[in-house]
């Protein structure tokens, strides 16, 4: 005498379990796809908007006395506001230091900064909330007093 589940009932049970699992994951998957789509849309909107951004470093002066301050001007040169403006200082020993300027510049606005840095810097980079909007100046372009 054979005991067990008939192949027809086993197939029906297997299909029912697959459908139950699929229905549970379909809710999660739909929400996941909506979240990813929203993030991509927001990222693309930011990227498109950032194409209208521009920033410039000028009048950079490094004080080589005991104070070791770098002063200069930072200018928004294009048509969108730029925020989260920081300076990145690259040194001879391949290290990088970030100075948070905590500045936001409206289009056409200019501001002055004054930060303490070490003498062995190689280049200075101004970065913004738009990853493709930055300006970089090498040591040879900075006046030393």
N, C-alpha and C positions, 0 to 999 in steps of 0.2 A: 504494500500500500504506500503510495507516494503522498508525502505531505509537503506543503509549501504554497507559494502564491502562484497563481496561474500567470503565464506570460502576458496576457491581456491586462490583468489587474496591475501587474508590475509596471507595464508601459504607461497605464493611466496614472498610477501613483508617481512615476518618474516625471511625467509631463506636468502634473499638478505641482510638484516640488519646484521644478524649474520655473514655472510661471509665478509661483509665490516669491521665490528669490528674486526673479527679474522685476516684479512689481515693487519690492522693497528697494532695490537699487535704482530703479528708474526715477524715483523721487529725488534721491540724492544726486544722481547723474544730471538730471534736469537743472537742479539748483547749481551744481558745479559748473555746468556749461554756461549758465546765465552769468555767474560770477566772473568766469574767465573772459567771456565776451565783453562784459562791462569794463574789466581791467584793461583789455586790449584797446577798446574804444577810447578810454580816458588817456591811455599812453599815446595813442596816435594823435589825439587832439592836442596834447601837450607838445608833442614833437612838431606838429604843423605850426603851432603858435610860436614855438621857440625858434623857428626859422627866421622870425622877424626880430630876433634879439641880437644885441651887440654890446661889447664892453671893451674898454680900453684903459690901460695903465699908462700914466704919463708923469713927468717931472719927478722921477724917482731919485732920491738922494739917500745914500747910506752914510751915517755918521760913524766914522771909524775910531772915534775917541772911546773913552771908557763906557759911554752910554750904549753904543751899538744899536741905534735905532734906524729903521728904514721908514722914510716918510715919502708920501706921494699922493697922486690924485687918481681917482677911479671914476670913469665916465660911462654912463649908459649912452651908447651911440646909435641906438635904433628906436623902434616904435612900440616896444612892449616893456612893461615894468619888469625888473629883475630883482629877485629876492635871494636870501640866504647866501649873500656874497661873502666869500672867504678868500684868504690868501694861502697858497701852498708854497712853502719854501723848500727847495731841493738843495741838498748839501753835497759836498765832495765825497763823503763816505756812503753815498747812495741811500741816504735816509731822507725822509720827507716830514716836515712839520706843518701842521695846519693852524692858522691863526683865524679865529672866528671874528669877523668884523661886525657881525650882526647888523648888516646894512641892507636896505631895500632902496633901489634907485628907480625913479620914474623916468620915462623917456626924456632924454636930453639933460638929465640931472647929473651933477658932478659932486663928489665928496672927497674929503681929505682923510688919510689914515696915517697912523704912526704906530709902528709895532717894533718890539725888540727882537732881534734875530742874531744868530752867531755870525762870526766873520767868514766862515768857510762856505757860504752859500754859492750856488752855481746859477740858479735861475729862480724867478718868482712867477707864480701863475695866479691870476685872479679867476675864481670859479664861481658859478651861479647855480640857481635852481634848475637851469636848463643845461644839461650835460654837454651839449654841443656849443655852448656860448662861454668862451673863456678868452683870456689874453695872457701871453707869456712873454717875459722879458729876461734876457740873459744878463749875467753879471757885467759883461762889457758895455751894456747899454745903461748902466746905473751910475750916476755921479757919486763920487766918494769925497767926503770932506773930513 
